[in-house]
Amino acid sequence: MENDCLFCRIVAGEKPAEIVYRDETVVIFKDINPHAPVHLLIVPVKHIRSVNDLEESDRGIVDTMFFRARDMARRFGVDRSGYRLAVNVERGAGQVIFHLHLHLTGGWR
């Protein structure tokens, strides 16, 4: 855990979040500033700064992130209507919290 990382603190239970799923690999919670009716953040338990910092041994984490995103889209009812998965990489692309995370947004009419 990185002490100054907000997502590490949420994963550790030190900061509040509306967690909708947790397992040994990922924690999924609602974004506190949603950009869509459904806006979830899929965050690995392991601190990985960004996509640029992925190692070969992290392949299973990335797989799990996408499969849980699929599951959450079904659970929140956006799997058929459509949803977006996005990863911002580095500040120039909009990454604000430097802990790898996947945005799942959907639910627009």
SULHU-V578714 format. One record per residue. OMEGA is omega as a letter, one per 40 degrees, with the letter a starting at -180 (none if undefined). NEAR is the number of other ideal C-beta (glycine too) atoms within 10 Angstrom. Layout:
omega=OMEGA near=NEAR
omega=OMEGA near=NEAR
This chain:
omega=i near=14
omega=a near=12
omega=a near=7
omega=a near=8
omega=i near=16
omega=a near=16
omega=i near=23
omega=i near=19
omega=i near=17
omega=i near=19
omega=a near=23
omega=a near=12
omega=a near=11
omega=i near=11
omega=a near=11
omega=i near=10
omega=i near=19
omega=a near=10
omega=a near=14
omega=i near=14
omega=i near=14
omega=i near=14
omega=a near=10
omega=a near=6
omega=a near=16
omega=i near=22
omega=a near=22
omega=a near=24
omega=i near=20
omega=i near=14
omega=a near=17
omega=i near=10
omega=a near=5
omega=i near=13
omega=a near=10
omega=i near=16
omega=i near=13
omega=i near=20
omega=a near=19
omega=i near=28
omega=i near=21
omega=a near=23
omega=i near=26
omega=i near=21
omega=i near=18
omega=i near=15
omega=i near=16
omega=a near=19
omega=i near=14
omega=i near=18
omega=a near=15
omega=a near=10
omega=i near=12
omega=i near=15
omega=i near=8
omega=a near=5
omega=i near=8
omega=a near=16
omega=i near=10
omega=i near=9
omega=a near=17
omega=i near=17
omega=a near=11
omega=i near=17
omega=a near=22
omega=i near=12
omega=i near=13
omega=i near=21
omega=i near=19
omega=a near=13
omega=a near=13
omega=i near=20
omega=i near=22
omega=a near=11
omega=a near=15
omega=i near=18
omega=i near=13
omega=a near=21
omega=a near=14
omega=a near=8
omega=i near=12
omega=i near=10
omega=a near=23
omega=i near=14
omega=a near=15
omega=i near=12
omega=i near=16
omega=a near=17
omega=i near=13
omega=a near=12
omega=a near=10
omega=i near=7
omega=i near=11
omega=i near=11
omega=a near=18
omega=i near=7
omega=a near=15
omega=i near=18
omega=a near=22
omega=i near=26
omega=a near=24
omega=i near=20
omega=i near=20
omega=i near=24
omega=i near=18
omega=i near=20
omega=i near=16
omega=i near=12
omega=none near=4
